[in-house]
Amino acid sequence: MNIWILNHVALKPSETGITRHYDIAHQLVKRGHRLRIFASSFLAYKFVWRNKARKNYSENVNGVEFEWVWTLPYKGNGVKRILNMASYFFMALYRGMRMKEKPDAIVGSSVHLFACLAAYFLSKWKRATYIVEIRDLWPRTLIDLGQMSERHPAVLLFGTIEKFVCKRAERIIVTLPGAANYIKSLGVDERIIHVIPNGIQMDRIFEKEKETSLAAAIGKIKEKHGKVAMYVGSHGMANSLETIVKSAKWTDPEEVAYVLIGEGPEKPNLKTLASEFQNVYFFDGIPKQEVMPTLNLADVLMVSMLDTPLYKYGISLNKLNDYLLIGKPILFAGEVYNNIVERAGAGITVPPEDEKAFAEGLKKLLSLSAQEQLEIAASSFRYVKKHHDIERLAEEFLAICTLEDQQYVPKRMENGAVQ
């Protein structure tokens, strides 16, 4: 089968960030299918070009075909960001229409909905099955996070596109287990909605013994502070890292240090906030191959969510899959539809945006016995293997792309994954 995936921000396995579509595509390529991913040649999370000398080019990455398309460069969160998204729509459409190849299915994947819109027109041009994948509920996210009002022009624009693409999709994939209810509210038949959460390659567990560039630095931090509580991921508003940093006022610097690794627009503000504490450290983002060995250096792993109604639709965080696989105790601050940490028996949950409660939860996890830590590691592994193994999720993705019987309704497990 030949499948095209349109994802503006798709990444190669060597890059820092979410590699969902490469991971799925790589599994399917090994089974003899052909996968082509259309993504921007401008790296949005770094605001740089992948290749300064080339803006429109093709690249084969372990059998997965990437079509890197030019998009308008930008910085920040202003009008140019919207224009960057719009430029992806036109360039992906142009590149796809020029190709003589005929795909069997075309998947348009959000975050932004111009990718889904381009996939719709390409599916008509190529006479291919049209599939929409919703990984983030735009414009709902923009509203619930307080970034824009219900009447903001961008919200109205994305809301119009959202209804257009969802009502025309032959199948819809969502990563959030509660998102089906939201999609249904747009007038979509729930029988075409399928849940495929983010996954992970289980054999990455063997990477924990590899070298990491942060080994020496974290070793020195442990010598100074004793134990390390670690966060690896984006530093954006939605990550609520302010809660983590502020909780340092309630902990003893001689007992624990906070290590935050990654990039994002909130990082400068967080560094300023952390300047009053002796035990908060920041590091740049690391390549994917260094994530497991770096996580393995931690005593506790941290996740913090905002206190927002947005999470009534659930979460599907890649970092949680990494955390569960490595098996370290997890401190989770959040109130969500699907509390993965709780269901996996992987640690402690505390209320969101409560730095004192966060500090108390951290102290409890740091005092766990060796036996309790082993039990958490075993329980976490069982959960991630059952619900987030990328090999099984790739099979589900393929089944949806080839599905002919539209009366099929996928059975959903407790966390929203398809059985």
N, C-alpha and C positions, 0 to 999 in steps of 0.2 A: 504494500500500500504506500501511496505517496501523500504525505501530509505537510502542509505549510502552516507555520505558526508565526503570527505577527505579534511581537512583544517588543515595544520600543526599548526597554531597558534590559533585555536578555544579556546574559553574561557567559563567558567561557569558564571552564572549570578552574583555570589558573587565576581568575579575577576575584576580587573581594565582593561578596554580596550573594544575592539569591540566584542559584543556578537551576531552578526548577525545570525549565524547559530543555536545557542541555541534558540534565540527568534523565528525564523521561525519554528524550530523543535518542540518547546513547543506548539506552536499554532496547529500544525498538529497532535501532540500526543493527544491533547484534542479532536480532531475530529476522533480519532480511528486509526490513522496511526502509523507506527513504524519507528523511526528515529535513526540511529546510526552514531555518529560522531567520526572519527579517527583523533586524535590530539596528539601533542608531550607532554610527561610528563615533559619536560624541559621547564620552562617558559622563553621564549627568552627575554621579556622586563625587566626581573629582573635577568636573568642569574642564576637561581636557579631551583632545582627540586621541583615539586609540593609536592612530598612525598619522603623524603630521603630514606625511607625504601622500597619503591616500585617504579619500573621503568616501568614495563609492567603490566597493570591491567585494569579492567573494573569498571565503576561507573555509577549508575543510578542517574540522577539528575532530579527530578520532572518528571520522565517518559522518559526522553531523555537519551539514552544509549551513554556513552562516552567510547571510546577505547583509553586509554592513552598508547602511544608507546614510547619506549626508542629512543632517538636521541643523537647524539654526543654532549656533553656539549661544550660551547665555550663562549668567550667574545670578544667584538669588532666587526670589520667588515672585517676580513681577510679571509684566506683560510679555517680556521675552520668553518666559517659560511656556506661556500659552502658545506663542508663535513657534516655539521649538516643537511642541506637540503637533501643531497643525502642519508644520513642515514634514514631520514623519508621515502623516497621513498622505500627503501628496507624493513624497518620494517612494514610499513603500508601494503605493498604488502604481506609480510609474514603472518601478523596477519589476513588479509582478506582472504587469500587463505586457511588458516587452519580452518576457520569457515564453518560449514555445512550449515548455513543459506544461502538462495538465495534471494538477493535483487531484486526488480523490476527495480530500477534505481540507478546508481552510479554517484555522482556529484564530480568532481575534481575541487577544488577551489584554485585559486592563492591568495596570492601574488606570491610565487614562483611556478614555473611550474612543479617541480618534483611531486607535489601533483596531478596535472592533468594527468601526465604521469602514475603514479601508478594507478589512477582511470581507465585509458584506459585498462591496462593489466588485472585489476580485472574485468572490465566489460566483457572482452572476456572470462575469466575463469568462470565467473558466468552467462554468457549469459544475461546480464542486459543492459538496455538502458544506453548509455554513454553520459553524459552531462558535458560540461566544463563551469565553471564560472570564468570570468575574473574580478577581483576586482581592479587590478593594472596592468598597461600596461608594464610588463617586457618583453623584455629588454628596451623598449622605455623610461621608467622612468629613468633608470640608465644613459641613454645617455643624455636626455634633462635636467637632474639635474646636468650634468657635472661631474658625478662620474666616468664614463667610456667612452672610445672612441668606435666608431662604430666597430673597429677591435679588441677590447679587447676579449681575449679568453672566458671570462664568457658571454659577450654579444653575441658572435657567438654561444655558447652552448645554451643559453636560446632562442635565435632566432630560432635555429633549432627545439628545443622542441616545441616552440610556434606554428610554422607552422604545425608540426606533429600532435599535439593534436587538434588544431582548424579544420584542414581539415578532421579529423576522427570523430569529435563530431557529434552526431545526433541532438543536440541542444546546443546553446551557450547562457549563461546568462551574461550580463554585468551590472555593477552598474553605469557606467558613460554614460550619454545620448548620448554623441558624439562618444563613442567608437565603435559603429557599423560601422562607416566609416573606422576606423582603421582596424577592423577585416575583413571587406570586401576587404581591400587592400592586405590581405594575400591569396586571392583567395577563400574566403568563401561565400557561397550563403547567402544573407542577410535575406532570408526567415526563416532561422533557428536561427536568432539572436533575443534575447528578452531582454528588459531592465527592471531590477528590482532594484531600488535604495535601499540604506540602509533605514531601518525603525525604528519605536519606538513604544512601548506600550503606548497608550494614557492614560491609567489609572495611569501612573507614575506621572502625574500632582499632584496627591493626596499626593505624597511623600514629596512635598515641605514643609509640616508642620512638618516633622519628625526632629529629632535631627541630628546635624552634629558635628563632632569632632573639626571642625575649627571655630565654632560659637564664642567662647571666643576670639580667636586670631584676627579674622576679626573684631569683635566688638571694640577691642582696636585700630586697624588700622583706623577704621572709626572715633573714638574719636579724633585721632591725625590728620587725613588728610581730614576728611569731607566725601568724597564719594570714592567708590571703582569701578575700572574697572578690570574685571576678565577674565582670560583665564583658561580653564580646558581642558587638553588634552596632547598629546605627545610633548616632547621637542626634536624634531629632526630637521635636516637641512631643510626638506620640509615644516616645520611649520613656518619658517621665523620669529621666535620670536625676532630676533635681531632688527627688525623694531620696534616692540612694546617697547622693552627696550630702544632703542635710542630715541624714541619719548618723553621719560621722560624729556629730556633737554628742551623741549618746553612747559612743563606744570608746574603748580604751586603746589608744595608739600603740601601747605595748603588747596588745593581744591580737590585733587584727589590722590589716591594711586593705584598702579598696583599690582594685586595679580595673580601670575602664579602658577597653581597647576598641578602637573603631573611628569612624569619621561621621560628620554630620553638621548641619547648620548651627546646632545648639552647643557645639563643643567649646567655642571661645567663652560663652556665657558660663558654662559649667566650670571651666578652669578658673574663672574669676570667683565664682561662688566657693570653689574648693580651696582658694588661696589661704583661708583662715585655718585650715586643718592640716596637720602634719602627716596624716596617713591616707591621703587620697592621691592616686597616681594615674596619669593619662598616657596612653601609647597610641601610635598610629595604627590604622587597620593592617591586618596581616593577610597573606595569601591563604587560600582555602586549605592547602596542604599543611599549613602550620596551626590550624585551628585546634585539632585534636590534641597534639602534644602540648599546646599552650593551656588548654582547658584542664589537662591532666595535672598541671602545676597548682591548680586551685584547691582550696579546702571546701569552699562553698561557691555556688554559681548563683547569679542574681538576675531577676527579671522584674521590671517595674512597669505598671500600666497606669494610664490616666483614669480618673474617676469620671467616666462618661457613659451615657446610654448606648453609645456605638457598639460596645462589646456584648450587647444582648444578642448579637448575631454570631458571636463566638470569635475565636482566634485560631490562627494557623501559623505559628512563628517558627521560622527555620532554626533560629537559635535554640529553641526548646528541643528540637530533634537532636541537635548537636549535644546539648546538655544531657538529655536522657541517655544518649548512646554512650557518652563517657562515664556516666554513672555517679557523678558527684552529687551531694545533697543540693537541692535547689530551693532558694528563697523566692517565693512568688508574691508580688504585691499586686492584687487586682481582683475585680469582681466581674467575672465573665460567664458567658453561656456554657462553655465547656472548659472546666478547670482541669487541664491536662496534668498538672503537677499533682493535684489531689487524686485524680483517677489512677495515675501511675504509681501512687505511693512513693513519690520522688522527693518529698521535702515538706515544707511548711508554707501555708498561705496566710498572708496578712492583708488588712484593708489597704486599698490604693491611696496614694498621696498622704500617708501617715508616717512621717519619718521616725517617730518614736517607736511605733509598733514594728517598723522595719528593723530597727536596731535590736529590739527584743527578740524578734524572730531569728536574726542573725546570731545572737548569743546562744540561742537554743541549739541551732544547727552546729555551731562550733564546738558544743559540748557533747555531741553524740559519741557513743562508744564505737569501737572498731566494728563490733558485730552489727550495730544499727546501720553503720555506713555500708557494710556488705549487703545487708538486706535491701537497702535503698538501691544500690547498684543493680542487684538482681531483678528487682521489681521494675525498675526503669527500663532495663534491657528487654524484658518480656513485653512491656507495653509498646515500646517503639517498634519492635519486631512485628507485633501483631497489627498495629495500626498505621505505621508510616514507612514500611519497607518499600523503597522505590521500585523494586522489581515487580511487586504486586500492583502498585499504583500505576505503573506504565502499562500493564495489561488492562487495567480498567480504563485508562485513557484511550488505548487502542480500541477496546470494545465499544466505547461511546462513539468514536470516529467511524466505526463500521456498522453501527447499529441500524437495523432496517425496521424493526418492529417498534413503532412509536408508542405502543401501548405498554411497553416494558417500564415498570416502575422499580428502580433499584431499592433493595432493602438497605436500611441504614443502621449501622451499629450505634452504640450509645454516643460515640464522639462524632458521629456524622459521616464516617467513612462508608463506602459502598461495600456490601457483602458480595 
